[in-house]
């Protein structure tokens, strides 16, 4: 009988937290209304407690199956109703077929006689001498006798016509099955697809509408995973599998009703075991839902790691972190595997218990049936009808179990999704209420503002902060990193609400404004600008979707971006890559400025807006920003104090307090903190910050290696040979049931009772064997299936981490697509392996043994039945073929949709700034629409094939009885043999039907297997996991770059380096300077061996770079990028990441932190080095992140230092200290520095000026100034 199994960091203000984590000390202090740096008022404490109670209510909400259909509308309900009625009719058809079966039995036995009452002495007088009739051999031997015509006949004259009538009923029922099968599958599938589409849309829109604080406590990678794996689980448990479950449940109850009608006493006896069956089934579904939830949580954590790694792939490769990340990923996969194995073992034990009870039910029914025949003179046909009705019922219950298991898994997944959707957002973009002023002036006022981030509740970020900014004025916020400057920006955009005090615009608190309207009137350029994976034009349009092309060009000109855009082959239609990776840091920043300026905002917030620009660009853009500031309120954050010396007001912050306020002249005359900051900076040649990360992209790689698909399933074969022990038991059971009919015909009561007892013991023994084998099958196949899934996911992840950087630059390999593939492809393969292999082996054995038995008892009748098998096989293959094609289209659409989810969720602050939550939701829906249309077409085709496949069995039975009756009439077969063949073929056909229902799972598995194998076969141009190559014993840091030519693979028409030559002597410091996009960062990426040069050589101690051991070479390099990437881990773990080849001691970590001037800041944190930095370091300021990144580079004690604007995000004092540390660290090392602040590279041994991909000048600082060439002009622009 076949079966199928299918401390959180938060920045939310405490009084509005909906997922708050406070220490008991903090809670106690708050309840006592005692100040803890900044104390919320009593009414806010009540709000916290009320909020927590609401969350507990959500978490304790009962998980009912009806909740799965919360997104069903009227049309869906109609579809569900039709599909349900069809499923019930479909299910009822199989037991009702027993009525026809009963009629056929009656026809065969109408004029039979009770053999126990026959005078065999008289009958034997009509037989040859060698034939001696008894009640034992009568049915096989009577044809050899010549009874007088009319005195004795077994079959009446109307026998064949009656058989024909009943067979025609079977044909009519088969035609009905085609119709109801179609309606069942197609309408349930259509309702499921409509609801799933609505669920995906609602879930993404719900996530995007959460307040920013929500993302401080929920990892974006996990949220993205929820949108794939968890939604797929819900989809699996709300579609045609629900229809199948209802079908089998209907068959169960119909069988029971028939049993009551034909023999209520026997039915009651059998049903006495049913309470135990239902209890077992309930425990089974509950355990499945619980274990599935645990498994999904582990996969969500693994998915978060994958998202973090793929989005930070350059940092991972630069620090040889692939093996470390693989072990982190593997850890969560192991947890999921253990949960899956436990689930499999428990499922097997519980399913085995269910089947033990089923066989005990058989035994009990058989014993009592024999008693009824013996004591109450029940007819054999009546007993068989009741017995087969109950068999059909319990068989259907077993068939329903795996489908109900899918529903249980969907419930477990839905519980988490409903929590996300139902958790209210206290700062919601969807709230249409609030003030919308006709004429926003833009006067800003902070009054006694207190603020703490819940993740660091003991550290007050703002302490009764008060200041004002008026329209038409530029207000500059200055101070050391972490003093609260960026926090003020976030409060103005209402990313958070203050704990106490007020933030007002035009005298109205920001919390009273309509949130969307407010943010649309604020233009923001952040310290780390985020561009989306689309064209330059569309990125600028994010600032104002209704802007014309002229407005776009005007904004680009104001940001000094138009010229470089027009030099690109596709101009404004150039794709910028993931997070703008195809552009340099300066180019990204200029596009971000254009995006802010195009909306003509009333309030302009500039957080280090020109930090990544070269001097020439900065001067032009700064003038544009100064002009743009006229008539609007502008708040500027800048470490480069020369850029804000003309500000109307300069506010100096320290530890969240205003310590000085005034204009430049006033503060300089006061000779206070501001004066000290200015003096600390060398204004003769400084003024710039941050950012440039040139880019890359790759073309397709040819596939060379041969890899047999058996690689995917070899793990199963090792442990699966002895797991299908019970698979022939069903067919044996059919044989035994048929043979057991003879017991009822035994004339001797004592012999009959003894034989009944033997069969009772046989059924109980089969039940015990089934308990044991079912447990083994489920447990062992769970081991193989979960192990395969873990190995697949792990190997896919490791294989992806072997690929060259250019692979990740390809649009189809963006972070979202890779995470979606990683989450779904291995799961798809698992859906057709593991426990499913056990089910398929059961079905194969069921059909095979059934056919063998049938051939033995009547080969001619069996061959007739087998003629119908090709139709079933063709229908199955047709399903597979068509569904595989649909699966390809679906997967592509879902991958593109996954890109949007990952991109929008991981860049939620930028999305919120631009108020583009609805835009990304709409784009997501467009991609879902394409998938939805495919799914609807698939539903209709699958429904027709499903109905046809099931109907074949009815047509086959009609043929069997018609032909069988003729054979019996001819004396070539006995009625018992016809019934035995019927049983064998019936159970085999059910197995085939169940196997065909798995076609969608196998089509997905085949499609995913091809993609996985294609990935495994791909040969990377630069294998990041390779341990081959030379490891130089006496490497001293000598580097030669000879005649380098280079273009990024995805922009072959743009030559980045042209005939580039540079020799770097050991232990020397070389500085690279030049305008944005001139090729500086490209040099660093080539030295990191992220790419091969198009032509030319990179020699390391006279050895070609490509011949060196890649892991060894990168271990010699300390790399600090222009945009430092930190991982969602502790500060200690982030610093130790600099050397993943060993366990880094705490002393080394602290030493590196001190060298980067970050140790004191860390020790002042509540959790010190164990403080979690948040996703991509969002819990830290830009300067704090940069210093941790420097510490990470220093801890590996590298031979070569690559510093790409390493101090750009630091304030003057920290920059001076860290620069001294870097100067000290550079001694004895080969150092390559990229800097826009020329003061930081004045002491370099050699300065190279790059222009359009080649060196136009080189020499020492003084030499280059004396030449009055390019470097001199750069130096002049620094003044």
SULVENZI-V545134 format. One line per field, one symbol per residue. psi: psi as a letter, one per 20 degrees, with the letter a starting at -180 (. if undefined). A space follows every 10 residues. Layout:
psi->???
//
This chain:
psi->oqqpl.mppq jqqhijpjlq oqqhgggggg hikqpngopq rhhhghhghg ghgghhgghj ppnqhhhhki jpaggghggg gghggggggg hhhghhhhgg ggggggghjg krrohijqnh gghiijqrhj poprigjghh ihhiqnqpph hpqhprhjgh hgggghhhhg gghghhhggh gghggghggg gghgggghgg gggghgghiq qhhhihipph hhhhhhifgg hhggghjjci hgggghghgg hghgggghgg ghnhghgggh ihihhhghgg gggghggggg hgggghgghg ghhhgggggh ikhgggghkl jggghghggh ghhgghgggh gggggggggg hhhghghghh gggghgghgh gggghjkqqg ggghggghgh ggghghghhh ghhhhhgghh gghhggghgg hioqphnpii oirrpnqhnp gjppppolpq pqphhmiiop gpnlpprqpq qiqpppprrr pjijghgggh hhilhrqqgr aqoqpkjpqh iiqpgggghi jppporhnpp qqmargghgh hhhohjqrhg hggghhghjk igghgiiqgj cijppirpkk iiqrghgghh hhghhhhhim qhppoonlhj hjqrgghggg hggghgghip jrpppppphn ihijhjqhpp ppqoljqoiq parggghghi lbggghgghh pnihkakrdq opnrarqqrq pqpgqpoqii hhjhhghhji hkikhjhjhg hhggghgghi hhghiphohg gghghghghg hgggghgggg gghggggggh hgggghgggg gggghgghgh iiqrhhgiip hikrgggghg ghhhghhggh ijachhgggg hggghggghg gggghginhg hghghihigh ghgggghggg gghgghhggg ggghghhhgg ggghghkhgg gggilkghgh gghghghhgg hggghgghgg ghgghggggh hhhghghggg hghggghghi jirqhhhghg hggghghhhh ggghhhijgh ghggggghgg gghhghipoq hooiipjrrq ophlpjjppp oolpppqphi mhioogpolp pppoqqjqpp pprrrpjijg hhgghhhilh qpqgraqopo ljpphiiqog ggghiipppo rhnppqqmar gghhgiihni iropqhgggh ghhhhjligg ggiiqgjcij ppirpkkiiq rghggghhhg hhhhijmqhp poonlhjhjq rgghggghhg ghgghipjqp ppppqhohhi jhjqhppppq oljrphqqar ghghhhhlcg hghghhii.
//
